[in-house]
Every structure is written in C-alpha cells, then in structure tokens.
C-alpha cells in the first residue's frame, strides 16, 4: 500500500487522488468518484469530499492508498 503524507487532520478523497497522481484534475476525480470507481475501507464511496484520515484505505484504479501524518 502506498502512503501519502498529510500535514492536516484529514484530506478529502478527491484531493488524495490528486496528490497520489491517480487523476489529473478535480473534475476528473469528481466524475470517477461519482461513477463508483473508489472504495474506502472496502466500501464503495461516491462522496468526493469524504474525509480520509490515517488508517483509512482507499482503493482506486487497482491501487491501494492511505494517508499518513508527517513524522
């Protein structure tokens, strides 16, 4: 699983996908999330503003991503 380092309490799902380089724009993230392509902690998620915190696992485009606080 790949981890994206964040410096805030949480990151929105659409922003995590952009930070991970899995989508190029917020518009693309919105469309793909609303099309049901994302899963959060094993459950389908269509909320682009879903708060992702360390410990959550996002599955998207065949990849698993998580958030981690900066050391």
QUIBELTA-V985225 format. One record per pair of residues at least 12 apart in sequence whose ideal C-beta (glycine too) atoms are under 8 Angstrom apart, sorted by the first residue. I is the first residue (numbers start at 1). J is the second residue. Records with the same first field share a line. If there is no record, write none. Layout:
I = J / J
This chain:
1 = 57 / 64 / 65 / 66
2 = 20 / 63 / 64 / 65 / 66
3 = 65 / 66 / 67 / 68
4 = 16 / 19 / 20 / 65 / 66 / 67 / 68
5 = 67 / 68 / 69 / 70
6 = 54 / 67 / 68 / 69 / 70
7 = 69 / 70
9 = 53
10 = 51 / 52 / 53 / 67
11 = 51 / 52 / 67
12 = 48 / 49 / 50 / 51 / 52
13 = 29 / 33 / 38 / 40 / 45 / 47 / 48 / 49 / 50 / 51 / 52 / 58
14 = 26 / 29 / 30 / 33 / 48 / 49
16 = 52 / 58 / 65 / 67
17 = 29 / 32 / 33 / 38 / 58 / 60 / 65
20 = 63 / 65
22 = 60 / 61 / 63 / 65
29 = 48
30 = 48
32 = 60
33 = 45 / 46 / 47 / 48
34 = 46 / 48
37 = 60 / 61
38 = 58 / 59 / 60
39 = 58 / 59 / 60
40 = 52 / 56 / 57 / 58 / 59
41 = 56 / 57
42 = 57 / 59
52 = 67
53 = 67
54 = 66 / 67 / 68 / 69
